[in-house]
Amino acid sequence: MTTDWQAGRLNSELSGAGFDTLAVRAGQHRSFESEHSEAIFTTSSYVFRNAAQAAATFAGDLDGNVYSRYTNPTVRTFEERLAALEGAEKCVATASGMSAILATVMSLCSQGDQILVSRSIFGATVSLFDKYCARFGIEITYVQIDDLAAWEAACTDKTKLLFIESPSNPLAELADIRALSRIAHAADALLMVDNCFCTPVLQKPLALGADIVIHSATKYIDGQGRCLGGAVLGRADVMKEVVGFLRTAGPTMSPFNAWVFLKGLETLRIRMNAHCQSAHTLAQWLEQQPQVKKVYYAGLPSHPQHALAQQQQSGFGAVVSFEVEGGQAAAWRFIDATQMISITANLGDTKTTITHPASTTHGRLAAAEREKAGIHDGLIRVAVGLEEVNDIQADLQRGLDAV
Ligand SMILES: *Cc1c(COP(=O)(O)O)cnc(C)c1O
C-alpha cells in the first residue's frame, strides 16, 4: 500500500518543520501510484492477502485499514495534518462540527455527570446540551465566560468537562484558557475548547493547557463554504474513547470532504492573516462612525480583554460585531442596504457574510435572555471575507447610510 521510502521521506523530514510546512505536507502517505497531490480513496472496505492477515488486522495486531467507518487513508492524512498544526497527539475527523462535540460528550460523560459551559456559544451546541444531553441525565450549567471565580464555584465532584468557545460569538468575549485549565484540573475535569473562530493559526488551546480541541472544519478550515466536517483533538488516552465512539456510532468524515479540508489547510495561514487584517481595518473604521454605538472586536484597545487577546492569540480573528442606533429596524435597514455581502449566518468563508443575531442565530432565546447576554436588537455581525477591503467597506457604508 505505502512504499517505505516514500512514507519515510514524506514524514521524517518534517520533524521541527514550521507551521506552513506542516500545513502543506504533514500526514501525506503516497500510494504505489506515486501521486504528488493527495489521493482521494473512495472505498468503503479494504482487502487482505489472506485470512490470517484479515484476522490479525481485525484484532489490531497488524496496522491496516479494515473499513472506512474506522479508518480511511484520505481522512487519516487530514487528521495527521490537523494534529500537527494544533500540536495534538491524536486527531479524529467527524462528519460535522456538531458530531465532534457529540462524540466527545458521549464518549467522556455518563449519566449524573456535569458539564460547565460558557454562556453565549453556538446555537446548535446549546440545543445539543439542553435538549439531548440533559435528556440522558447529563447536567449542563452555564457560566459567565470571563468570571473565573464563577467557574471555580460551579465545579462539583460531578464535573467532567468545562466547555468554552473563545472568542465567543457574536460578542467576542474571551475565556482565559490557561486559568480555566488550572480550574478544570483542580476539579479533576477536562477543559474542552471549540477553536473554530481562531483555528490553530491564531490560537493553540492545547499548548495553553486545554485537554481537548474541537473544530467545525466547515468554517475557516475549508474556508470556501463547500463541505461540512469537524474534528476532535487531544492526548492519546482521552482520544481513545472518542475514536471508539465514532467508529461504533459512525458520524465520521467522508474521504471527499477530507480532501477538500486538506487543501484548505494548505492555505489556512495566509487566508487567516488576510481575513484578520481586513477585519481589523474595518473594526477601526466602524468605531469611528456616528451611527455605530459600539464595536465588539478583541483587536481594538477599547475591548475590555484586549490584553488577554494579545497574550493567548496571535491575531484577533475576522468576526466583527457592532451595534447601530435604532434597534432592530435600523439593523435590518443596514443589512438590506448592502449589495455585495451575503446575508447568511455562515462564517469563515472567502465571501463576507452579514447577519442579525437577535433574529437568526440567537432567535430561539427569549428577548429577556438575549438582553441579559448582551445581544441587543441593534447588533449586527459581519464575518469578514477575502474581497478587497475597500469594497467591503463601501458596501458597509451603504448600510450605514440606510440606518
Ligand atoms: C458552525 C459551528 C459549529 C458547528 O459546526 P457544523 O460543522 O456546522 O456542525 C460549532 N461551533 C462553532 C463555533 C461554529 O461556528
The ligand as an ORCA input file, in Angstrom:
! r2SCAN-3c Opt
* xyz 0 1
  C     -20.558     26.164     12.902
  C     -20.076     25.974     14.272
  C     -20.229     24.739     14.920
  C     -20.931     23.568     14.290
  O     -20.274     23.081     13.188
  P     -21.002     22.324     11.948
  O     -19.871     21.963     11.093
  O     -21.971     23.300     11.362
  O     -21.707     21.144     12.544
  C     -19.699     24.620     16.199
  N     -19.084     25.656     16.804
  C     -18.945     26.853     16.221
  C     -18.240     27.939     16.931
  C     -19.437     27.058     14.936
  O     -19.309     28.267     14.373
*
